[in-house]
């Protein structure tokens, strides 16, 4: 089952700074989450997102990935919560461009708006 979400488009604005070794493992986990979400394997995507958050708490990927999972599930309030956590994290790190921060913040706003329109 494919979801309507296109997460591979969702991660392009990010700029990360880390070592190549850490980056490879981090990228592999992050990319696996994108694939899982695209394939509709949302429970596994959540599990891997939480592993990513535990293994790399100094990176935004786990927070953003959980936002993607909740968005794909239609859990807009939870998605907004994790996108906002990602924004807070990104604002605390100088390597993130304002454009990327604004982009994730816009995702949070859209999820919040979608939550309010359901009620």
N, C-alpha and C positions, 0 to 999 in steps of 0.2 A: 504494500500500500504506500503510494507516494503522497506526501503532504503538499499543500499549496505553497508552503514556505520554500524559499530558495536561499538556504543559508550560505551557500558558496558565494553568493553575492553580498552576503551580510558581513563578511569579515574583511573585505578589501581595504577599508579606510584605516585599519590599525597599523601603527608603526611600533615595532618592538625593538628593544635593545637587550640582547643577551648573547652568551657564548654560543658558538656553533653546535657544540655537543648538547647543551641544554636546549637549544633551539630545535634541533632535529627531533629529539624526544617529545618536546612540547608541541611542535608542529604535527608530529605523527598522531598524538592523542587528540589534538584539536581537529585535525582533518577527519579522524575516525568518527568524531561526534557529528560533524557535518554529514558524513555519509549515512550514519545511523538515523539521523533526523530525516534526511531525504528518503530513506527506505521505510520510514514509519516505525522504526524500532526505538520508540521513545523511552521505554523503561531502561533499556541498555544504554541509550544516549544519556539519560540522567545519571545512571551508575558511573559511566565513564567521566561525565562532567564533574561529579563529586570527587572521583579519583584525581582528576586534573587539579581541582581546587586544593585537595590535600597535598598533592605532590609539588605543586607550584603556587603556593599562596602569595608569592611575590610577583605574580603575573595576573593579568585581567582575564585571561582566557576562560577559566573555570566559571567566573561570575557571568560572563557574556554567554557562555554555552548553556548554562542553566536558564538564562533568559530565553534563548532560542528554543530549548526543550519545552518550557512552559508556553511559549508563544505557539508552537506547533500543536500543543494539546488544547489550545483555546483557553488556557488559564491566564487570562490577560492581566489580572492583578498581580499574580506571582511573577509573570514575565516582566511587568513594569518594575516590580520590586528589585529583581536581579539586574535589569538594565540600569536602574538608578544606582545600585551598588557598584556596578561597573563604572559608571560615570564618576562616582565619588573616588573610586580607586584611581581612575585615569587622571583626575584633577590633582591627585596627590603626587603624581609622577611627571617630571619635566619632559620626558621623551614623547608624550602623546601630543599630537597636533590638535589645535582647537577644532578643526574640521571633523576629526574623528570623534571627539567628545560630543560635539553638537549632533552628530549623526546618531550616536547611541542615545543621547537625550531625546531626540526626536522619536526614536523607537519607543522609549518609555512613555512619552506623551501619547503616541498612537495606541499603545496598549491600555493606557488609562482611559482614553477616550472611548475605546471599544468596550471597556468594562462598564462605563457609565451608560453607554447606549443600550446595553443588555438589560439594564434595570428599568 
